[in-house]
Amino acid sequence: MLTFIPTPIGNPQDITIRAMRLFEKATLFLCEDTRHTKRLLRLLEERFDMVYPEAEFISFNAHNGVQRLEEWGERLVEQAVVYVSDAGMPIISDPGQLLVAYCQEQGIAYDVLPGASAVTTAYAASGFESGKFCFFAFLPHKGKERATALDEALSSGYNTVLYEAPHRLVKLLDEIEAVDASRELFLAKEISKRYQTYYRGSVVAIKAALAEVTIRGEWVVVIHAKVSSQKSLSFAEVRRLDLPPKPKAKLLAHLSDKSVKAWYEELTQKSSKN
């Protein structure tokens, strides 16, 4: 059986007892980075008396995942296998997605333990009022793809959570400021670690605050949803509007799966019957 086990995103005390018991019993570890996983297990052994497992450690990442499944797939059935990311919840923005799909296709039993997640932790800390949010992970590094993704994040109508590397954080803030200097943000630095810090305010205010510090570590950025002053018409409201068939057909097509032509024909037929 395969078990996906979250690991601490900073403070090792966030590991669960259930996770340690499963680590002790595992015979095969699939790891984003085997060195990182081994260091974590040694730390858990030293601080929390966990028994270091007698197991094999195999790297499993976005580059070798398909090949690893060809080589080791049968052992997911036969052995106690665990998958861990370097930190946090596996599968979310993570090559563990390949493993889930493989288990579902092959009918292999698997389980996912609840645990640490930078996404939900930062969002909870933001204090932004809506329970709805989008998660974009890391934006593309540059070019049209980055501009398009950022535009979507800023205009989605939902609070949006991003990850950003320290060397690109100022660039991200500059890009947001260029579009909407008043947009409210929440930034979480090094969640659960010694130098954890929160920032909330307009992008301009946060840029000023960060100008006084050295930008290091891991960052989560929460972008507050843009509140629109314009009222959107519902499908039913558009149907009741007293408009000529052509513009009305365009509005209805925008709000449905039917084409402008189909709506125009329906509206004109209805008009001729009346």
Backbone as JSON, one array per atom type, in Angstrom:
{
  "sequence": "MLTFIPTPIGNPQDITIRAMRLFEKATLFLCEDTRHTKRLLRLLEERFDMVYPEAEFISFNAHNGVQRLEEWGERLVEQAVVYVSDAGMPIISDPGQLLVAYCQEQGIAYDVLPGASAVTTAYAASGFESGKFCFFAFLPHKGKERATALDEALSSGYNTVLYEAPHRLVKLLDEIEAVDASRELFLAKEISKRYQTYYRGSVVAIKAALAEVTIRGEWVVVIHAKVSSQKSLSFAEVRRLDLPPKPKAKLLAHLSDKSVKAWYEELTQKSSKN",
  "N": [[0.84, -1.2, 0.0], [0.39, 2.27, -0.64], [1.23, 5.27, 0.98], [0.7, 8.67, 1.32], [2.49, 11.11, 2.92], [2.4, 14.02, 4.77], [4.98, 16.38, 5.56], [6.72, 18.42, 8.01], [6.55, 21.97, 7.41], [8.32, 23.65, 8.4], [8.75, 23.92, 11.4], [9.84, 21.12, 13.12], [8.32, 19.92, 15.11], [5.77, 19.82, 14.21], [5.24, 17.45, 13.01], [3.24, 14.46, 12.87], [2.13, 11.94, 15.22], [1.05, 9.7, 14.02], [2.22, 9.83, 11.47], [4.94, 9.36, 12.09], [4.8, 6.72, 13.07], [4.1, 5.35, 10.75], [6.31, 5.92, 9.18], [8.23, 4.4, 10.55], [7.45, 1.79, 9.92], [7.69, 1.59, 7.2], [8.98, 0.19, 4.17], [9.88, 1.08, 1.8], [10.75, 4.21, 0.57], [9.57, 6.79, -1.37], [10.82, 9.71, -2.57], [10.92, 13.25, -2.9], [13.41, 14.4, -2.59], [15.93, 12.42, -1.62], [18.01, 12.86, 0.2], [17.13, 14.97, 1.77], [14.88, 13.82, 2.97], [16.05, 11.76, 4.49], [17.54, 13.27, 6.32], [15.46, 14.48, 7.74], [14.27, 12.21, 8.93], [16.35, 11.32, 10.6], [16.48, 13.45, 12.35], [13.95, 13.25, 13.56], [14.32, 10.83, 14.8], [16.3, 11.48, 16.68], [15.13, 13.54, 18.24], [12.52, 12.79, 18.91], [12.44, 10.13, 19.48], [11.81, 8.32, 17.45], [11.91, 5.28, 15.65], [14.41, 4.64, 13.4], [13.77, 3.73, 10.09], [14.28, 0.54, 8.43], [14.79, 0.7, 5.36], [14.48, 1.21, 1.77], [15.48, 4.03, -0.17], [14.25, 6.01, -2.65], [14.54, 8.33, -5.26], [11.9, 10.39, -6.45], [10.58, 12.33, -8.76], [9.52, 15.15, -10.81], [10.99, 14.78, -13.11], [11.83, 12.11, -13.28], [9.68, 10.54, -12.67], [7.83, 8.97, -14.28], [9.51, 6.96, -15.29], [10.32, 5.81, -12.87], [7.92, 4.64, -11.99], [7.62, 2.62, -13.86], [9.72, 1.02, -13.1], [9.36, 0.48, -10.36], [6.69, 0.17, -9.81], [5.18, -2.22, -9.22], [5.86, -2.76, -6.61], [4.37, -1.08, -5.08], [2.11, -2.39, -4.42], [2.96, -4.63, -3.05], [4.52, -3.85, -0.84], [5.08, -1.8, 2.15], [4.83, 1.33, 1.37], [5.87, 4.7, 1.31], [5.29, 8.08, 0.32], [6.92, 11.17, 0.23], [7.11, 14.72, 0.12], [9.56, 17.38, -0.05], [8.78, 19.23, 1.86], [5.77, 19.87, 3.6], [2.39, 19.37, 2.32], [2.03, 16.55, 0.35], [1.49, 15.98, -3.21], [0.0, 18.34, -3.8], [0.72, 20.71, -6.11], [2.97, 19.19, -6.99], [5.06, 16.36, -7.78], [3.87, 14.04, -6.85], [1.36, 13.74, -7.82], [1.46, 12.13, -10.07], [1.72, 9.62, -8.96], [-0.71, 9.24, -7.6], [-2.51, 9.19, -9.77], [-1.55, 6.89, -11.05], [-2.07, 4.87, -9.13], [-4.87, 4.97, -9.08], [-5.48, 4.22, -11.7], [-4.42, 1.63, -11.77], [-5.78, 0.37, -9.78], [-4.73, 0.3, -7.18], [-4.41, 0.34, -3.69], [-4.36, 3.31, -1.74], [-3.47, 5.97, 0.54], [-3.95, 9.22, 1.96], [-2.5, 11.26, 4.26], [-3.67, 13.81, 6.5], [-2.22, 17.06, 6.97], [0.53, 19.42, 7.38], [0.38, 22.44, 5.49], [1.42, 25.0, 3.44], [-0.23, 26.58, 1.91], [-2.93, 26.61, 3.0], [-2.32, 27.41, 5.59], [-1.17, 29.98, 5.31], [-3.33, 31.28, 4.11], [-5.29, 31.15, 6.1], [-4.05, 32.73, 8.0], [-4.11, 35.18, 6.77], [-6.5, 36.57, 7.14], [-8.34, 37.43, 5.33], [-11.66, 37.8, 4.23], [-13.32, 35.96, 2.76], [-14.16, 32.51, 2.32], [-13.48, 31.33, 0.02], [-10.96, 30.64, -2.35], [-8.35, 30.86, -4.86], [-5.64, 28.81, -5.95], [-2.47, 29.22, -7.21], [0.07, 28.22, -7.13], [3.5, 28.37, -8.09], [4.05, 31.1, -10.24], [4.68, 31.21, -13.82], [8.1, 31.84, -14.74], [8.83, 33.98, -16.43], [8.08, 36.18, -19.24], [5.34, 36.0, -21.64], [3.69, 34.02, -20.62], [3.91, 34.32, -17.84], [2.87, 36.92, -17.47], [0.25, 36.54, -18.36], [-0.72, 34.61, -16.52], [-0.5, 36.06, -14.11], [-2.26, 38.15, -14.6], [-4.64, 36.73, -14.69], [-4.73, 35.85, -12.02], [-5.04, 38.26, -10.68], [-7.47, 39.17, -11.6], [-9.43, 37.29, -11.2], [-11.54, 37.4, -9.42], [-11.52, 36.12, -7.05], [-9.9, 35.62, -3.86], [-6.43, 34.98, -4.03], [-3.81, 32.62, -3.87], [-0.32, 32.48, -3.97], [2.93, 31.03, -4.5], [6.24, 32.27, -4.03], [9.62, 32.75, -4.98], [12.42, 34.05, -3.11], [14.19, 35.68, -4.62], [12.63, 36.58, -6.66], [10.58, 38.0, -5.56], [10.38, 40.84, -5.24], [10.14, 41.57, -7.9], [7.63, 40.44, -8.48], [5.98, 42.02, -6.83], [6.41, 44.53, -8.01], [5.21, 44.07, -10.47], [2.55, 43.66, -9.76], [1.98, 46.16, -8.63], [2.17, 47.78, -10.88], [-0.15, 47.2, -12.19], [-2.22, 47.49, -10.3], [-1.95, 49.54, -7.89], [-3.15, 49.88, -5.43], [-3.95, 47.44, -4.56], [-4.68, 45.05, -2.06], [-2.56, 42.99, -0.14], [-1.37, 39.95, 1.41], [1.45, 38.72, 2.94], [3.38, 35.93, 3.81], [6.22, 34.95, 5.44], [8.58, 32.35, 5.67], [6.97, 30.29, 7.06], [6.09, 28.93, 10.16], [8.71, 28.74, 10.96], [11.74, 29.95, 12.58], [12.1, 32.67, 11.89], [9.6, 33.52, 11.08], [7.34, 35.75, 9.55], [4.72, 38.11, 9.1], [3.06, 40.13, 6.69], [0.73, 42.63, 5.94], [-1.16, 44.66, 3.79], [-1.42, 47.39, 1.41], [0.03, 46.92, -1.86], [1.95, 48.85, -2.31], [2.57, 49.74, 0.29], [3.6, 47.4, 1.41], [5.85, 46.97, -0.19], [7.4, 49.13, 0.65], [7.85, 48.41, 3.31], [9.36, 46.07, 2.98], [11.62, 47.09, 1.87], [13.26, 47.71, 3.9], [14.31, 45.38, 4.89], [16.18, 42.27, 4.6], [15.52, 40.19, 1.97], [14.83, 36.99, 2.25], [14.42, 33.38, 2.3], [11.35, 31.37, 2.23], [8.32, 32.29, 0.63], [4.85, 33.04, 0.84], [2.24, 34.41, -0.97], [-0.72, 36.17, -0.69], [-3.28, 37.38, -2.57], [-5.66, 39.84, -2.36], [-9.05, 39.66, -3.36], [-10.3, 41.57, -6.08], [-12.67, 44.01, -5.61], [-15.47, 44.48, -7.4], [-17.14, 47.29, -8.72], [-19.14, 47.21, -10.45], [-22.31, 45.91, -11.34], [-23.12, 42.63, -12.15], [-25.08, 41.16, -14.67], [-27.49, 38.59, -14.43], [-28.2, 35.44, -16.1], [-30.97, 35.07, -16.34], [-31.85, 37.69, -16.02], [-30.8, 38.93, -18.29], [-32.27, 37.67, -20.28], [-34.73, 38.83, -19.89], [-34.37, 41.41, -20.68], [-35.24, 44.26, -22.67], [-34.16, 44.29, -25.58], [-32.73, 44.66, -28.91], [-32.58, 41.76, -31.11], [-29.9, 41.04, -32.0], [-27.75, 42.23, -30.28], [-28.68, 41.19, -27.87], [-28.51, 38.45, -28.32], [-25.72, 38.15, -28.39], [-25.04, 38.73, -25.72], [-26.36, 36.63, -24.36], [-25.08, 34.42, -25.46], [-22.56, 34.75, -24.39], [-23.04, 34.1, -21.77], [-23.72, 31.47, -21.81], [-23.61, 28.11, -23.29], [-24.45, 28.1, -25.86], [-24.24, 29.25, -29.27], [-23.86, 32.58, -30.73], [-25.25, 32.74, -33.09], [-27.18, 30.68, -32.81], [-28.68, 31.65, -30.65], [-29.61, 34.03, -31.79], [-31.25, 33.11, -33.84], [-33.2, 31.79, -32.31], [-34.29, 33.93, -30.87], [-35.27, 35.62, -32.89], [-37.15, 33.95, -34.11], [-38.94, 33.63, -32.02], [-39.77, 36.28, -31.8], [-41.09, 36.64, -34.26], [-43.27, 34.96, -33.98], [-44.7, 36.22, -32.05]],
  "CA": [[0.0, 0.0, 0.0], [1.11, 3.54, -0.72], [0.7, 6.32, 1.83], [1.28, 10.0, 1.13], [2.64, 11.63, 4.28], [2.89, 15.4, 4.86], [6.1, 16.63, 6.46], [6.68, 19.81, 8.5], [6.99, 23.02, 6.5], [9.31, 24.45, 9.12], [8.98, 23.4, 12.74], [9.73, 19.65, 13.11], [7.32, 19.47, 16.06], [4.48, 19.7, 13.54], [5.04, 16.07, 12.54], [2.22, 13.77, 13.66], [2.47, 10.61, 15.74], [0.67, 8.73, 12.98], [3.24, 9.87, 10.42], [6.15, 8.69, 12.57], [4.56, 5.27, 13.13], [4.14, 4.84, 9.38], [7.72, 5.97, 8.78], [8.93, 3.27, 11.16], [7.05, 0.53, 9.3], [7.87, 1.64, 5.75], [10.12, -0.55, 3.59], [10.31, 1.83, 0.62], [10.42, 5.63, 0.56], [9.68, 7.56, -2.61], [11.09, 11.04, -2.01], [11.29, 14.33, -3.81], [14.86, 14.46, -2.42], [16.23, 11.39, -0.61], [18.88, 13.41, 1.25], [16.28, 15.79, 2.65], [14.05, 12.91, 3.76], [16.89, 11.07, 5.47], [17.85, 14.22, 7.38], [14.27, 14.61, 8.57], [14.09, 10.99, 9.72], [17.36, 11.32, 11.66], [16.05, 14.46, 13.33], [12.83, 12.67, 14.31], [14.91, 9.78, 15.65], [17.04, 12.1, 17.78], [14.32, 14.4, 19.11], [11.22, 12.22, 19.3], [12.6, 8.69, 19.71], [11.29, 7.49, 16.37], [12.83, 4.23, 15.2], [14.79, 4.86, 12.0], [13.32, 2.55, 9.36], [15.15, -0.23, 7.54], [14.04, 0.89, 4.12], [15.15, 1.76, 0.61], [15.09, 5.4, -0.47], [14.31, 6.22, -4.1], [14.08, 9.66, -5.68], [10.73, 10.4, -7.33], [10.32, 13.74, -9.03], [8.86, 15.44, -12.09], [11.84, 14.37, -14.22], [12.02, 10.66, -13.39], [8.5, 9.86, -12.12], [7.29, 7.95, -15.18], [10.48, 5.86, -15.3], [10.28, 5.14, -11.57], [6.73, 3.8, -11.94], [7.91, 1.43, -14.65], [10.7, 0.2, -12.38], [8.98, 0.17, -8.98], [5.24, 0.18, -9.66], [4.66, -3.44, -8.6], [6.13, -2.76, -5.18], [3.35, -0.31, -4.38], [1.13, -3.36, -3.95], [3.58, -5.66, -2.22], [5.25, -3.34, 0.32], [4.61, -0.59, 2.84], [5.53, 2.4, 0.66], [5.42, 6.06, 1.61], [5.79, 9.15, -0.52], [7.01, 12.46, 0.92], [7.74, 15.88, -0.52], [10.58, 17.97, 0.82], [8.08, 19.89, 2.97], [4.36, 20.15, 3.41], [1.42, 18.4, 1.83], [2.36, 16.01, -0.97], [0.52, 15.97, -4.3], [-0.38, 19.7, -4.17], [1.83, 21.32, -6.84], [3.99, 18.24, -6.57], [5.04, 15.18, -8.66], [3.07, 12.96, -6.29], [0.14, 13.59, -8.63], [1.67, 10.97, -10.94], [1.48, 8.41, -8.16], [-2.16, 9.11, -7.37], [-3.12, 8.75, -11.03], [-1.13, 5.51, -11.29], [-2.82, 4.01, -8.2], [-6.26, 4.94, -9.53], [-5.54, 3.45, -12.95], [-4.07, 0.24, -11.53], [-6.58, -0.17, -8.69], [-3.85, 0.1, -6.03], [-4.87, 1.06, -2.5], [-3.49, 4.38, -1.27], [-4.06, 6.83, 1.55], [-3.31, 10.53, 2.1], [-2.65, 11.76, 5.62], [-3.78, 15.27, 6.61], [-1.04, 17.63, 7.61], [0.98, 20.79, 7.15], [0.24, 23.0, 4.15], [1.68, 26.44, 3.43], [-1.36, 27.25, 1.26], [-4.03, 26.85, 3.94], [-1.81, 28.13, 6.75], [-1.06, 31.4, 4.95], [-4.65, 31.85, 3.86], [-5.93, 31.33, 7.4], [-3.39, 33.85, 8.68], [-4.35, 36.44, 6.05], [-7.66, 37.28, 7.65], [-9.25, 37.82, 4.25], [-12.95, 37.35, 4.74], [-14.0, 34.9, 2.02], [-13.63, 31.15, 2.43], [-13.15, 30.86, -1.33], [-9.73, 31.18, -2.89], [-7.67, 30.13, -5.92], [-4.23, 28.54, -5.68], [-1.73, 29.23, -8.46], [1.44, 27.73, -6.89], [4.47, 29.34, -8.63], [3.77, 31.62, -11.57], [5.81, 31.07, -14.75], [9.17, 32.75, -14.35], [8.96, 35.19, -17.24], [7.44, 36.18, -20.54], [3.91, 36.14, -21.81], [3.01, 33.08, -19.73], [3.85, 34.92, -16.5], [1.94, 38.05, -17.52], [-1.11, 36.01, -18.49], [-1.09, 33.98, -15.26], [-0.68, 37.1, -13.1], [-3.5, 38.85, -14.93], [-5.73, 35.86, -14.24], [-4.75, 35.87, -10.56], [-5.51, 39.57, -10.22], [-8.83, 39.49, -12.08], [-10.3, 36.11, -11.08], [-12.68, 37.66, -8.54], [-11.32, 35.36, -5.81], [-8.6, 35.73, -3.22], [-5.54, 34.07, -4.75], [-2.59, 32.27, -3.15], [0.84, 32.19, -4.82], [4.26, 30.85, -3.93], [7.25, 33.04, -4.75], [11.0, 32.64, -4.52], [12.87, 35.35, -2.59], [14.85, 36.52, -5.64], [11.63, 37.13, -7.6], [9.48, 38.61, -4.82], [10.26, 42.27, -5.58], [9.62, 41.61, -9.27], [6.19, 40.19, -8.41], [5.33, 43.21, -6.26], [6.45, 45.57, -9.03], [4.23, 43.73, -11.51], [1.21, 43.93, -9.21], [1.83, 47.61, -8.48], [1.96, 48.38, -12.2], [-1.54, 46.96, -12.58], [-3.17, 47.97, -9.29], [-1.1, 49.94, -6.76], [-3.9, 49.85, -4.18], [-4.39, 46.08, -4.25], [-4.27, 44.58, -0.74], [-1.86, 41.71, -0.15], [-0.86, 39.38, 2.66], [2.66, 37.94, 2.69], [3.88, 35.13, 4.93], [7.61, 34.54, 5.23], [9.13, 31.27, 6.5], [5.9, 29.83, 7.94], [6.4, 28.03, 11.28], [10.14, 28.73, 11.27], [12.19, 30.92, 13.58], [11.94, 34.05, 11.44], [8.28, 33.71, 10.47], [6.89, 37.14, 9.57], [3.54, 38.4, 8.31], [2.87, 41.49, 6.22], [-0.56, 42.86, 5.28], [-1.37, 46.05, 3.4], [-1.39, 47.61, -0.04], [1.3, 46.5, -2.45], [2.9, 49.95, -2.11], [2.99, 49.73, 1.7], [4.44, 46.22, 1.65], [7.15, 47.22, -0.83], [8.14, 50.04, 1.53], [8.28, 47.64, 4.49], [10.4, 45.11, 2.59], [12.84, 47.82, 1.51], [14.08, 47.82, 5.11], [14.74, 44.06, 5.35], [16.8, 41.38, 3.63], [14.5, 39.24, 1.52], [15.31, 35.61, 2.17], [13.46, 32.37, 2.73], [10.2, 30.98, 1.41], [7.24, 33.26, 0.74], [3.52, 32.8, 0.31], [1.59, 35.7, -1.24], [-2.17, 36.08, -0.85], [-3.79, 38.58, -3.23], [-7.07, 40.05, -2.05], [-9.9, 39.77, -4.54], [-10.71, 42.91, -6.49], [-14.1, 44.22, -5.44], [-16.0, 45.19, -8.57], [-18.24, 48.24, -8.46], [-20.15, 46.99, -11.47], [-23.22, 44.81, -11.07], [-23.2, 41.69, -13.26], [-26.42, 40.69, -14.95], [-27.65, 37.14, -14.48], [-28.76, 34.91, -17.34], [-32.41, 35.34, -16.35], [-32.05, 39.13, -16.21], [-30.51, 39.24, -19.69], [-33.39, 37.19, -21.09], [-35.87, 39.73, -19.72], [-34.06, 42.75, -21.19], [-35.88, 44.68, -23.91], [-33.06, 44.64, -26.48], [-32.81, 44.06, -30.25], [-32.1, 40.37, -31.1], [-28.47, 40.84, -32.2], [-26.96, 42.43, -29.04], [-29.18, 40.27, -26.84], [-27.95, 37.13, -28.64], [-24.32, 38.17, -27.98], [-24.99, 38.63, -24.26], [-26.79, 35.29, -23.96], [-24.02, 33.49, -25.86], [-21.47, 34.93, -23.43], [-23.44, 33.51, -20.5], [-24.18, 30.09, -22.01], [-22.83, 27.3, -24.23], [-25.01, 28.24, -27.2], [-23.59, 30.26, -30.09], [-24.61, 33.8, -31.02], [-26.17, 32.42, -34.19], [-28.3, 29.89, -32.28], [-29.53, 32.53, -29.86], [-30.25, 34.98, -32.69], [-32.35, 32.41, -34.51], [-34.26, 31.56, -31.34], [-34.94, 35.21, -30.52], [-36.03, 36.12, -34.04], [-38.31, 33.07, -34.28], [-39.88, 33.97, -30.96], [-40.31, 37.59, -32.12], [-42.02, 36.52, -35.39], [-44.49, 34.3, -33.49], [-45.45, 37.21, -31.28]],
  "C": [[0.87, 1.24, 0.0], [0.43, 4.57, 0.17], [1.45, 7.62, 1.57], [1.3, 10.69, 2.5], [3.17, 13.07, 4.24], [4.05, 15.51, 5.86], [6.06, 18.1, 6.9], [7.19, 20.81, 7.46], [8.03, 23.93, 7.17], [9.65, 23.8, 10.45], [8.8, 21.88, 12.77], [8.7, 19.11, 14.1], [5.93, 19.34, 15.44], [4.25, 18.32, 12.93], [3.98, 15.4, 13.42], [2.72, 12.42, 14.15], [2.17, 9.54, 14.69], [1.71, 8.68, 11.87], [4.5, 9.13, 10.86], [5.97, 7.18, 12.65], [4.62, 4.65, 11.74], [5.56, 4.89, 8.82], [8.48, 4.75, 9.31], [8.66, 1.95, 10.45], [7.36, 0.46, 7.8], [9.1, 0.84, 5.32], [10.65, 0.13, 2.34], [9.82, 3.27, 0.73], [10.61, 6.18, -0.85], [9.75, 9.03, -2.19], [11.37, 12.05, -3.12], [12.81, 14.51, -3.78], [15.24, 13.5, -1.3], [17.09, 11.94, 0.52], [18.06, 14.21, 2.26], [15.44, 14.88, 3.54], [14.87, 12.2, 4.83], [17.27, 12.0, 6.63], [16.66, 14.4, 8.32], [14.1, 13.39, 9.47], [15.12, 10.9, 10.85], [17.0, 12.31, 12.75], [14.91, 13.92, 14.18], [13.32, 11.56, 15.24], [15.57, 10.38, 16.88], [16.14, 12.83, 18.77], [13.08, 13.72, 19.67], [11.23, 10.71, 19.42], [11.92, 7.82, 18.65], [12.35, 6.47, 15.96], [13.14, 4.46, 13.72], [14.49, 3.62, 11.19], [14.42, 1.85, 8.57], [14.46, -0.25, 6.18], [14.96, 1.35, 3.0], [14.61, 3.16, 0.35], [15.32, 5.66, -1.96], [13.81, 7.63, -4.42], [12.89, 9.51, -6.63], [10.36, 11.85, -7.55], [9.72, 13.91, -10.42], [9.66, 14.93, -13.28], [11.91, 12.86, -14.4], [10.79, 9.86, -12.97], [7.97, 8.74, -12.98], [8.21, 6.73, -15.21], [10.44, 5.09, -13.98], [9.05, 4.22, -11.45], [6.91, 2.53, -12.75], [8.81, 0.47, -13.88], [10.16, -0.33, -11.06], [7.47, 0.03, -8.76], [4.67, -1.03, -8.94], [4.85, -3.43, -7.09], [5.14, -1.92, -4.38], [2.27, -1.22, -3.82], [1.73, -4.25, -2.87], [4.15, -5.14, -0.9], [4.55, -2.15, 0.97], [5.43, 0.58, 2.29], [4.98, 3.74, 1.11], [6.03, 7.02, 0.6], [5.81, 10.43, 0.3], [7.63, 13.51, 0.01], [8.82, 16.39, 0.42], [9.95, 18.64, 2.04], [6.62, 20.06, 2.61], [3.55, 19.01, 2.84], [1.83, 17.86, 0.47], [1.19, 16.12, -1.93], [0.14, 17.38, -4.75], [0.82, 20.39, -4.8], [3.1, 20.48, -6.66], [3.92, 17.01, -7.49], [4.28, 13.99, -8.1], [1.76, 12.75, -7.02], [0.25, 12.4, -9.57], [1.35, 9.68, -10.22], [0.01, 8.18, -7.9], [-2.85, 8.59, -8.62], [-2.79, 7.29, -11.32], [-1.92, 4.54, -10.41], [-4.27, 3.89, -8.64], [-6.41, 4.09, -10.79], [-5.32, 1.96, -12.71], [-4.89, -0.4, -10.41], [-5.77, -0.48, -7.44], [-4.35, 0.94, -4.85], [-3.85, 2.13, -2.1], [-4.24, 5.22, -0.25], [-3.27, 8.13, 1.59], [-3.56, 11.04, 3.51], [-2.85, 13.28, 5.6], [-2.52, 15.82, 7.28], [-0.71, 19.03, 7.15], [0.84, 21.21, 5.7], [0.46, 24.51, 4.21], [0.5, 27.21, 2.84], [-2.43, 27.62, 2.29], [-3.57, 27.63, 5.16], [-1.73, 29.63, 6.46], [-2.43, 32.02, 4.74], [-5.4, 32.09, 5.17], [-5.35, 32.54, 8.12], [-3.7, 35.2, 8.03], [-5.5, 37.25, 6.63], [-8.61, 37.76, 6.58], [-10.56, 37.08, 4.43], [-13.57, 36.16, 4.03], [-13.34, 33.55, 2.25], [-13.24, 30.57, 1.09], [-11.84, 31.48, -1.79], [-9.21, 30.29, -4.01], [-6.22, 29.92, -5.52], [-3.5, 28.39, -7.0], [-0.34, 28.62, -8.33], [2.43, 28.79, -7.39], [4.01, 29.8, -10.01], [4.93, 31.25, -12.51], [6.85, 32.14, -14.47], [9.21, 34.04, -15.16], [8.1, 35.09, -18.49], [5.93, 36.31, -20.49], [3.14, 35.23, -20.86], [2.86, 33.65, -18.33], [2.83, 36.06, -16.47], [0.49, 37.58, -17.58], [-1.59, 35.4, -17.17], [-1.34, 35.02, -14.17], [-1.97, 37.88, -13.35], [-4.71, 38.03, -14.48], [-5.86, 35.88, -12.73], [-5.34, 37.17, -10.02], [-6.98, 39.83, -10.56], [-9.82, 38.34, -11.91], [-11.57, 36.37, -10.27], [-12.59, 36.91, -7.22], [-10.0, 35.77, -5.17], [-7.7, 34.64, -3.81], [-4.24, 33.88, -3.96], [-1.5, 31.89, -4.14], [2.03, 31.81, -3.94], [5.21, 31.75, -4.71], [8.62, 32.87, -4.12], [11.49, 34.01, -4.07], [13.48, 36.25, -3.66], [13.88, 37.06, -6.68], [10.51, 37.88, -6.88], [9.29, 40.08, -5.19], [9.71, 42.43, -6.99], [8.11, 41.4, -9.27], [5.45, 41.42, -7.88], [5.32, 44.37, -7.25], [5.39, 45.33, -10.1], [2.81, 44.0, -11.03], [0.97, 45.43, -9.1], [1.55, 48.28, -9.82], [0.52, 48.24, -12.66], [-2.52, 47.61, -11.61], [-2.4, 48.3, -8.01], [-1.82, 49.88, -5.42], [-4.3, 48.44, -3.75], [-3.82, 45.63, -2.89], [-3.67, 43.18, -0.84], [-1.61, 41.25, 1.28], [0.31, 38.5, 2.28], [3.07, 37.2, 3.95], [5.28, 34.62, 4.58], [7.96, 33.42, 6.2], [8.11, 30.74, 7.51], [6.38, 28.74, 8.89], [7.88, 27.95, 11.64], [10.49, 29.89, 12.21], [11.91, 32.35, 13.17], [10.63, 34.26, 10.69], [7.84, 35.16, 10.64], [5.68, 37.28, 8.66], [3.53, 39.86, 7.9], [1.48, 41.58, 5.58], [-0.72, 44.35, 4.99], [-1.4, 46.17, 1.89], [-0.03, 47.17, -0.57], [2.36, 47.59, -2.26], [3.44, 49.94, -0.69], [3.91, 48.54, 1.98], [5.81, 46.38, 1.0], [8.01, 48.13, 0.04], [8.68, 49.3, 2.75], [9.42, 46.71, 4.14], [11.7, 45.8, 2.18], [13.79, 47.91, 2.69], [14.62, 46.48, 5.6], [15.45, 43.32, 4.23], [15.8, 40.3, 3.25], [15.13, 37.87, 1.32], [14.17, 34.66, 2.49], [12.32, 32.15, 1.76], [9.03, 31.92, 1.69], [5.94, 32.73, 0.15], [2.83, 34.15, 0.2], [0.1, 35.44, -1.44], [-2.65, 37.42, -1.4], [-5.28, 38.71, -2.94], [-7.87, 40.24, -3.33], [-10.26, 41.22, -4.83], [-12.21, 43.03, -6.37], [-14.6, 45.06, -6.61], [-17.15, 46.09, -8.17], [-19.38, 48.06, -9.45], [-21.0, 45.78, -11.13], [-23.3, 43.93, -12.32], [-24.65, 41.23, -13.43], [-26.45, 39.16, -14.97], [-28.23, 36.74, -15.83], [-30.25, 35.26, -17.46], [-32.69, 36.82, -16.6], [-31.8, 39.54, -17.66], [-31.67, 38.82, -20.58], [-34.59, 38.13, -21.02], [-35.63, 41.12, -20.3], [-34.77, 43.01, -22.52], [-34.8, 45.22, -24.86], [-33.34, 44.07, -27.87], [-32.17, 42.67, -30.23], [-30.58, 40.21, -31.17], [-27.64, 41.07, -30.93], [-27.4, 41.49, -27.92], [-28.61, 38.87, -27.06], [-26.48, 37.06, -28.22], [-24.18, 38.03, -26.46], [-25.34, 37.23, -23.79], [-25.73, 34.25, -24.32], [-22.84, 33.56, -24.89], [-21.76, 34.23, -22.11], [-23.85, 32.04, -20.62], [-23.27, 29.37, -22.99], [-23.35, 27.42, -25.67], [-24.32, 29.37, -27.96], [-24.48, 31.49, -30.27], [-25.66, 33.52, -32.09], [-27.41, 31.67, -33.69], [-29.25, 30.77, -31.47], [-30.28, 33.52, -30.76], [-31.45, 34.34, -33.39], [-33.51, 32.17, -33.56], [-35.02, 32.84, -31.03], [-35.79, 35.74, -31.68], [-37.26, 35.27, -34.32], [-39.38, 33.4, -33.26], [-40.58, 35.29, -31.27], [-41.36, 37.5, -33.24], [-43.33, 35.87, -34.97], [-45.37, 35.29, -32.72], [-46.07, 38.26, -32.22]]
}
